[in-house]
Amino acid sequence: MMMIPMEFYKELDNINDISELIDRYVDKDTLDPQVDIPSNMKRNVERSRAVIPKSVTCAPKSTIVPLTPLNGTKDPGVYYYPSCTQVNRCGGCCSSKLTTCQPTETEIINFVIKRIRYAANNRLILDGQEIVLIEEHKACSCGCLIKAEDCNSYQIYDPSRCSCICKLDELHDLVQKCLTEDHKIWDENKCRCVCRDTDTCTTGTIFDENQCKCVESSYAHSKGNSSLSLADRKRFIVKAIPVDPDSS
């Protein structure tokens, strides 16, 4: 199975309709020269009463955002006007599931809103105004969902695959050891050896990641199992009890 290169995905992100896709990228030898693809598709659609969707490219689009101040009053007799507005935010499709539509240029807009208090008999009092900072997106593009900062110390970032890759040279011994254990597998996402299966343990037992099975909580504690929860550990804490020195 051949994988679509990430660079080619970036080109596909700029395609607006099926005709452009066919004209620019589809191998003409795979098309029937007697059939006009777009018009034929249209006729089929009309017969089935379906709708041909139009691609929505990644770009700034008008979006409704709330204008309630972060530190606004909790007084039920006060409200802010307007309570929402429209700004441009990134939206649209990206060809790869590894990418999302992200802002490449932003601007902070200072919106002035009115603080209004209810008096009585459907009358209002202008109680002042506040400034709400809202981010607007000026330009957008499809970018990797996973970033370099998402990688752990055992991984390196591969921008061509939008993913974190294990440092196999440094982890070679750990990988080989893991492969010899029947009940474990190497997790490339976490770059560590993990259990093939996990069980839901009954009361009084916990799942031991070293043995990949449920064990008594007391046994796991004696082995210094780091997977003990805080609640499990508290069960083993011995509290001091005051003793009367005159008591036998």
N, C-alpha and C positions, 0 to 999 in steps of 0.2 A: 504494500500500500504506500503510495507516494504522498508525502506531506507537502502542503502548500506553503511556500516560503513566506515569512512574515513581510518581507519587502513587497512581494506581489499582493499581499492583502492590502497594503497601503494604497496601491494603485486601484484595486477594486473598490476601496472606500469612496472613490471619487466618481463612480459610475452612477448615472441618474436614471437610466431605463434599460430595458432588455435589448432594445435595438442597438444602443451604444455598446453594450456588453458583447453582443454577437459580432458587431462590425469590427471592434478593436481586438478581441481576444479569441473568439471561437474559431477553431480550425475549419476553413471553408470546405475542406474535403469531407468533413463530417456532416455537411448540410446537403439537403436535396435541392439541386438547382431549379427544379420544377415548382418548388414550393416557396412562397414568400413567408418567411417565418413569422414576422410580427402580425401581418394581416391574417394569416392562417390561425394564429393564436387568438386573434380578435374574434374571428368567426366562431371558433370553438367556445369562446367565452360567452358570446351572444346566445348561442344555442343552449348553454348550460345556465344562463342568467347569472353568471358569476362576475366578479369585479377584479380587474387586473390591478394589483396594488402598485402604488408609486413609491419608489424608494425614498426614504427620508435620510439625507446625508447628515453627517455630524457638523453642526453649525449652531451659533447662538440663536435661541428661539424665545419668544415672549413667554414668560412664566409668571404665574401668580405667587407672590411671597407675602407672608404675614409681616405686619409692622408693629407688633406689640413689643415694647421695650423689655429687654432682658431683666432689668431691675425695676420694672414697673410696679405700681401700687397694687395691693391685693384687695383694696377697698371695693366692695361690690357696687358702690354707688358711683364709681368712676369708670369711664371707658375712653378709648382713644380713637380719634378720627383723623384720617381713614385707618381702617384696621388692616388693610392689605393694599398692594399695588402690583404693577407689572414691571419686571426687569428682564433683561436677556440672560438666559442661562443655557449652558451647553445641553444639547439633546440631539438625538438621531441615531442612526444605525452605524455599527462597525462590522466589517466583514468577518472578523475573527472573534470567537468567544473569549479569546485571551486578551482582548482590548476593549476599552470603553471610551466613550466620548468625553474628553477632558478639556478644561480651559487652558489655553496657552497665554492668554493676556486678560487681565482682570482690572477692575476699577472699583473703588469704594465710593458709594454715593451717600451723601448725608441727607436723609429725608427728615423734614420737620413735620411733626404730627401734633395735633391739639389734644390736650388733656381736658376732658369735659366731665363735670360733676352733675349728678341729678339733684335738683332742689326739691320740688314738690309740684303736684298738679301738672305733670308733664312739662315742666320748665327746667331749663339747663343753665348751668353756670360755667363760663369759660374759666378753667382753673390753671391755665398755663400751657406750655408746650415743651416737647422733648425732641431730641435728635436721635434718630435710629440709623445705624450704619448698616448698609446692605451692599453685598458684593454683586457686581454685575460682570458678566463674562463678555469680553470684547472679541475674542477669537478662540476657536476650538479645533481640536484634531483628535484622531483616534490614537490612544496611547496604551501602553501595557497596563493591565490590571495589577499585576505583581511588579513591584519596584525593587531596586537594588537593596533598599533599606529593609525589605521584608526577609532577606536571606539571613540565616544564622551563621555562627562561626565555622560550621562545617560545610558551608556552601559558597559558591561563587555565582555571580549573576550573569546570565546569558541573554542579552537584549534581543538577539535574533530569534529566540524562542519564548521571550517574555516570561522567563522562569528561573528559579534558583536550582543550580546543579550541584550535586555532591562533589566534594574534593576527593575523588576516588583514590588518587595517589596517596594521600595522607590517611585515608580510611581503609586502605586495601586489606590490612590484617583483620580489621573488625568485620569487613564484608565477608571475607573468606570464612571466618569463624561462624558468622551468622548462617551462612549457607550450609554448614554442617549440622545445624540444629533443625530437626524435623518439625518442631512445634513453633519455629520462628521464621520470619521473612525479613528481608531488607526493605525498609520504607524509604524510597528515594525522595519523597516530599519532606520527610523529617530527618533524613540522613542518619538513621539509627535502626538497630535491630528491634523488631517489635513482634508480639505474639500474633500468630496466624488468626486465632480466634480469641474472643473475650467472652467470659460468662458473667451472668448476673448472679452474684453470690447471695446466699441466704444470710439471715441474721446471725451475727457472731463470726462470720467469715468475711474475708476480703480477697480481692483478686491480686495474686502475687505475679508481677510481671517477669520475675526471674524464672519461675516454674511454669508460668502461663496456666495457672489453675487457682481455684479457690482454696484458701488455707485458713486455719483458725487465726483469729486476730492476735491471740497471745503468741502464737508461733512466729508470725510475721514481725511482731514487735521485738521478740528475742533475737531475730536475725537482722535487726536494724533496717527493716524494709522502709525505704523512703516513700513508698506509695501510701502509707497510712494517712488517713484523713485526720484533721484536727480533732474531730469528735472521737475517733478511735484512740488517739494518743492520750486524750484526757482521761480515758478509762483506766490508764495505767499510772496516773499521777497519785502518789500517796500523800494525803494531807496530814499535817501534824495535829494531834488531839491533845488538849491540855490534860494533865494528870495530877491528881491530888497527891502530894508527897507523903501524906499520912495514910494513904489508902494502900492496902496490900495488893 
